[in-house]
């Protein structure tokens, strides 16, 4: 795993490296073709992590770093100070912690699990993943689901959007009479709208470049949707502005927000939606996603008590995955044995059927099925034994004996 996250990397660098849509798919395809056998990319507001399965780890790590640096015209040496490298069991453990919400800005939040699912789906669509990473991500997703159903890690959590409302409440203690404006109509905007409603804010409006999306969100949550053309006047009336769009460039600048009315602007988008020149306005306080850490810390203690139970689940799933990974070393021998047995059975069935030309199609089918069942029954016990030994890393003698006894030395 080669990655950058909110703990190690400043927001201005994270947003430059943010990958989504075609950019993410193209990056996966390039890295898959140039460096590794498998690639899956997890890209969120708080992290960019590239998971790779490779026969040459060191070379792949360097190529991935070079690729990331080249995307933002930065030297690999400069990027090095922000990049986290994890290999083998540590990389597996990290992904399971990510899926379980233990590595999130808001510990235990549920959004990351869906993002891990999306990362696997995107890699499968791009054709950049295979047996090892597909199984890893499936196990990580299962770990995340167990963490949320078997512990209370999610019961004491809050979304990034909710944290944004709590940040605003520090500056506007009486939010109920505030005029709030949400820009964006995605999942984070929806969570922000629900959080505002939960805090009793009476006037909440939402806008989006695609009005139908804003209208759907407004109808779902019970707030007012306004046309994008009315954004300027809506900003002039707002006490609290929350931006959460997927725009690749800032959509608001000082000229859009300036005025005598004091207001709070919380930008929870990555890349950021609000230009830095807004910070120079005297009556505006601008916060971004990294500024929410202080709010999150206040809620950390409640979730920390559940983290130990989540770690126990992760340890269990980690052990199972690593055992499966070790067992894969026996796969070539098992495949060779089964292929040889099936070829021999097919040859003998063909000879038998040739000597019994008067058999019906159904009778011929019965004989072929019988041969197939015999092969399966004979190979079941040695296959299970070899996999179990391989999972315990105690299988070399078994491999050698099996290849000798069944004359598999020349098999691929």
C-alpha positions in Angstrom: 0.0 0.0 0.0 1.3 3.4 -1.0 -0.8 6.2 0.3 -1.3 9.7 1.6 -3.9 10.7 4.2 -5.2 13.5 6.3 -2.7 12.5 9.1 0.4 12.8 7.0 -0.4 15.1 4.1 -1.7 18.7 4.0 -5.0 19.3 2.2 -3.5 21.4 -0.6 -1.4 18.3 -1.7 -4.2 15.8 -1.2 -6.6 17.8 -3.4 -4.0 18.0 -6.1 -3.6 14.2 -6.1 -7.3 13.5 -5.7 -8.5 10.9 -8.2 -12.1 10.3 -9.4 -14.0 9.1 -12.4 -12.0 8.6 -15.5 -8.8 10.0 -13.9 -9.0 7.2 -11.2 -9.7 4.5 -13.8 -6.9 5.7 -16.1 -4.4 5.8 -13.2 -5.3 2.2 -12.2 -4.9 1.0 -15.8 -1.5 2.8 -16.2 -0.1 1.4 -12.9 -1.5 -2.0 -13.6 0.2 -2.2 -17.0 3.5 -0.7 -15.9 4.2 -2.0 -12.4 2.1 -4.8 -11.0 -0.2 -7.8 -11.5 -3.1 -6.1 -9.6 -4.1 -2.6 -8.6 -7.0 -1.1 -6.5 -7.1 2.6 -5.7 -9.0 4.0 -2.7 -9.6 7.8 -3.2 -11.6 9.8 -0.7 -11.6 13.3 0.8 -9.1 12.1 3.4 -6.9 9.6 1.7 -5.4 8.4 -1.6 -4.2 4.8 -1.2 -2.9 2.5 -3.9 -3.0 -1.2 -3.1 -0.9 -3.4 -5.4 0.0 -7.1 -5.7 3.4 -7.4 -7.3 6.2 -9.9 -7.7 8.7 -7.0 -7.3 7.6 -4.9 -4.4 10.4 -2.4 -4.3 10.3 -1.7 -8.0 6.5 -1.2 -7.9 6.7 1.1 -4.9 9.2 3.4 -6.7 7.2 3.4 -10.0 3.9 4.3 -8.1 5.7 7.1 -6.3 7.2 8.4 -9.5 3.7 8.3 -11.2 2.1 10.2 -8.3 4.8 12.8 -8.3 4.6 13.3 -12.1 0.9 14.0 -11.9 1.5 17.1 -9.9 4.9 18.1 -11.3 6.6 17.4 -8.0 9.8 15.6 -7.3 9.5 12.0 -6.0 11.9 13.1 -3.2 9.6 15.9 -2.1 6.6 13.6 -2.1 8.5 10.9 -0.1 8.0 12.8 3.1 4.2 12.5 2.9 3.9 9.0 1.5 3.2 6.0 3.7 4.5 2.5 2.6 3.1 -0.7 4.0 3.8 -4.2 2.7 2.4 -7.7 3.3 0.6 -8.2 6.6 0.9 -4.6 7.5 -0.8 -3.5 4.3 -3.6 -6.0 4.8 -4.1 -4.9 8.4 -4.2 -1.3 7.4 -7.0 -1.8 4.8 -9.1 -3.7 7.3 -8.7 -0.8 9.8 -9.7 1.6 7.0 -12.8 -0.4 6.1 -13.7 -0.7 9.8 -13.5 3.1 10.2 -10.5 3.1 12.6 -8.3 5.2 10.3 -11.0 7.8 9.4 -11.0 11.4 10.5 -14.2 10.6 12.2 -13.6 7.2 13.8 -16.2 4.7 13.0 -17.9 6.7 10.3 -19.8 4.5 7.8 -19.1 6.4 4.5 -15.6 4.8 4.2 -17.0 1.3 3.9 -19.0 2.3 0.8 -15.9 3.9 -0.6 -13.9 0.7 -0.2 -16.7 -1.2 -2.0 -16.6 1.4 -4.7 -12.8 1.1 -5.1 -13.1 -2.7 -5.6 -16.0 -2.2 -8.1 -14.0 0.4 -10.1 -10.9 -1.9 -10.2 -13.0 -4.8 -11.4 -14.6 -2.6 -14.2 -11.1 -1.5 -15.2 -9.8 -5.0 -15.2 -6.9 -4.2 -12.8 -7.6 -6.6 -10.0 -7.3 -10.3 -9.6 -7.6 -13.1 -7.1 -5.4 -11.7 -4.3 -6.7 -8.1 -4.1 -10.3 -9.1 -4.9 -10.2 -11.5 -1.9 -8.4 -8.9 0.2 -11.0 -6.2 -0.4 -13.9 -8.6 0.0 -12.5 -9.7 3.4 -11.9 -6.0 4.3 -15.5 -5.2 3.5 -16.7 -8.1 5.5 -14.5 -6.9 8.4 -16.0 -3.4 8.2 -19.5 -4.8 8.3 -18.7 -7.0 11.3 -17.2 -3.9 13.1 -20.5 -2.0 12.6 -22.9 -4.9 13.5 -20.9 -6.6 16.3 -19.7 -3.4 18.1 -21.0 0.0 18.9 -18.2 1.8 17.0 -20.8 3.6 14.8 -23.3 4.4 17.5 -21.1 7.2 18.9 -19.9 8.6 15.7 -20.8 11.6 13.5 -20.3 12.3 9.8 -17.9 14.9 8.4 -21.0 16.8 7.5 -22.3 16.7 11.0 -18.9 17.7 12.3 -19.1 20.8 10.0 -22.4 21.8 11.7 -20.9 21.4 15.1 -18.0 23.6 14.0 -20.4 26.3 12.9 -22.3 26.0 16.2 -19.2 27.1 18.0 -19.5 30.4 16.2 -23.3 30.6 16.0 -24.6 29.2 19.3 -28.2 29.7 18.3 -28.3 27.9 15.0 -32.1 27.6 15.0 -32.6 31.2 13.6 -29.6 31.1 11.3 -30.0 31.2 7.5 -28.1 28.1 6.1 -27.2 27.5 2.5 -25.8 24.2 1.2 -24.1 24.1 -2.1 -24.0 20.6 -3.6 -26.5 17.8 -3.8 -24.5 14.6 -3.2 -24.2 12.4 -0.1 -22.2 14.8 2.0 -24.7 17.6 1.2 -27.6 15.4 2.2 -25.9 14.5 5.5 -25.3 18.2 6.1 -29.0 19.0 5.4 -30.1 16.3 7.8 -27.7 17.5 10.5 -29.0 21.1 10.2 -32.6 19.9 10.5 -31.6 17.8 13.5 -30.2 20.9 15.2 -33.5 22.8 14.6 -32.3 25.2 11.9 -35.5 26.6 10.4 -34.2 28.1 7.2 -32.1 25.7 5.1 -31.7 26.0 1.4 -29.8 23.9 -1.2 -28.5 24.7 -4.6 -26.7 22.8 -7.3 -25.7 23.3 -10.9 -28.2 20.6 -11.8 -31.4 21.9 -10.3 -33.2 18.6 -10.4 -30.7 17.1 -8.0 -31.1 20.0 -5.6 -34.8 19.6 -5.9 -34.7 15.9 -5.2 -32.6 16.5 -2.1 -34.8 19.3 -0.9 -37.9 17.1 -1.3 -36.2 14.2 0.5 -35.0 16.2 3.5 -37.7 18.9 3.7 -35.8 22.0 2.8 -36.0 24.6 0.0 -34.2 24.2 -3.4 -33.1 27.3 -5.3 -31.8 27.8 -8.8 -28.1 28.0 -9.4 -28.7 31.4 -11.0 -29.9 32.7 -7.6 -26.7 31.7 -5.8 -25.3 35.2 -5.5 -28.4 36.5 -3.7 -28.6 33.4 -1.6 -25.0 33.9 -0.4 -25.8 37.5 0.5 -28.6 36.2 2.9 -26.8 33.3 4.4 -25.3 33.2 7.9 -23.8 29.7 7.3 -22.6 28.3 4.0 -21.6 24.6 3.5 -20.0 23.6 0.3 -19.9 20.0 -0.8 -19.7 19.7 -4.6 -17.4 17.5 -6.7 -16.2 20.4 -8.8 -12.4 20.1 -9.6 -11.9 23.8 -9.2 -13.1 26.4 -6.6 -16.7 27.6 -7.3 -16.7 30.5 -4.8 -14.2 33.3 -4.4 -14.1 36.5 -2.3 -16.1 38.4 -4.9 -19.0 36.0 -4.5 -19.1 36.2 -0.7 -17.9 39.7 0.2 -20.3 42.0 2.1 -20.9 43.4 5.5 -22.9 40.5 6.8 -20.9 38.2 9.1 -21.0 34.5 8.0 -19.4 31.1 8.5 -18.3 29.1 5.5 -17.4 25.4 5.9 -15.9 23.8 2.9 -16.0 20.0 3.2 -15.2 19.2 -0.4 -11.9 17.8 -1.7 -10.8 19.4 -4.0 -11.9 22.5 -2.1 -14.9 24.5 -3.4 -13.8 27.8 -1.9 -10.9 30.0 -3.1 -8.3 30.9 -0.4 -8.9 34.6 -1.0 -12.1 34.3 1.1 -9.8 34.1 4.1 -9.0 37.8 3.6 -12.6 39.0 4.0 -13.1 40.7 7.4 -16.5 39.3 8.3 -16.1 35.7 7.0 -14.6 32.8 8.8 -13.6 30.0 6.5 -13.0 26.4 7.6 -12.0 23.4 5.5 -12.2 19.6 6.2 -8.9 19.5 8.1 -10.2 22.2 10.5 -12.9 19.7 11.8 -10.3 17.7 13.7 -10.9 19.6 16.9 -14.6 18.9 16.8 -13.9 15.2 16.1 -11.5 15.0 19.0 -14.4 15.9 21.4 -16.2 12.8 20.4 -13.2 10.5 20.2 -13.4 9.1 23.8 -16.8 7.6 23.3 -15.7 5.7 20.2 -12.3 4.7 21.6 -13.9 2.3 24.0 -15.3 0.3 21.1 -12.0 0.3 19.1 -10.6 -2.6 21.1 -13.5 -4.8 20.2 -13.1 -3.8 16.5 -9.3 -4.6 16.7 -10.2 -8.1 17.9 -12.4 -8.6 14.8 -9.7 -7.2 12.6 -7.1 -9.7 14.1 -9.5 -12.6 13.4 -10.1 -11.6 9.8 -6.4 -10.8 9.3 -5.3 -14.2 10.4 -7.9 -15.9 8.1 -6.8 -13.8 5.1 -3.1 -14.5 5.6 -3.8 -18.2 6.0 -5.7 -18.1 2.7 -2.8 -16.2 1.1 -0.3 -18.8 2.2 -2.5 -21.6 1.0 -2.3 -20.2 -2.5 1.3 -21.5 -2.8 -0.1 -25.0 -3.0 -2.5 -24.0 -5.9 -0.1 -24.8 -8.8 0.4 -28.4 -7.5 -3.3 -28.9 -6.8 -4.2 -27.6 -10.3 -1.5 -29.9 -11.9 -2.7 -32.9 -10.0 -6.4 -32.3 -10.8 -5.6 -31.7 -14.5 -3.6 -34.9 -14.8 -6.3 -36.9 -13.0 -9.1 -35.5 -15.2 -7.1 -36.1 -18.4 -6.5 -39.7 -17.4 -10.2 -40.2 -16.4 -11.3 -38.7 -19.7 -9.0 -41.0 -21.7 -10.3 -44.1 -19.9 -13.9 -43.0 -20.4 -13.3 -42.5 -24.1 -11.8 -46.0 -24.4 -14.7 -47.5 -22.5 -17.3 -45.8 -24.5 -15.6 -46.8 -27.7 -16.0 -50.5 -26.6 -19.7 -49.9 -25.8 -21.1 -48.3 -29.0 -24.7 -49.3 -28.3 -25.0 -47.1 -25.2 -27.7 -44.4 -25.1 -26.8 -40.8 -24.6 -28.1 -41.0 -21.1 -26.0 -44.1 -20.3 -22.9 -42.4 -21.7 -23.6 -39.3 -19.5 -23.9 -41.6 -16.4 -20.4 -43.1 -17.1 -18.8 -39.7 -17.6 -20.4 -38.4 -14.5 -19.2 -41.4 -12.5 -15.6 -40.9 -13.6 -15.8 -37.2 -12.7 -17.1 -38.1 -9.2 -14.4 -40.6 -8.6 -11.7 -38.0 -9.5 -13.3 -35.5 -7.1 -13.5 -38.0 -4.2 -10.0 -39.3 -4.6 -8.5 -35.8 -4.8 -10.5 -34.2 -2.0 -8.5 -35.5 1.0 -5.0 -34.7 -0.4 -6.2 -31.3 -1.6 -7.6 -30.3 1.8 -4.5 -31.6 3.6 -2.2 -29.7 1.3 -4.1 -26.4 1.7 -4.2 -26.8 5.4 -0.4 -27.4 5.6 0.2 -24.5 3.2 -1.9 -22.2 5.4 0.4 -23.1 8.3 3.5 -22.7 6.1 4.4 -26.3 6.7 3.8 -27.8 3.3 7.1 -28.1 1.5 7.5 -31.8 2.3 3.9 -32.5 1.2 4.4 -30.6 -2.1 7.6 -32.5 -2.8 6.0 -35.9 -2.0 2.8 -35.2 -4.1 4.8 -34.1 -7.1 7.0 -37.1 -6.9 4.2 -39.7 -6.2 2.0 -38.4 -9.0 4.9 -37.6 -11.4 4.0 -33.9 -11.6 7.6 -32.6 -12.0 7.1 -31.7 -15.7 3.7 -30.1 -15.1 3.3 -26.3 -15.3 
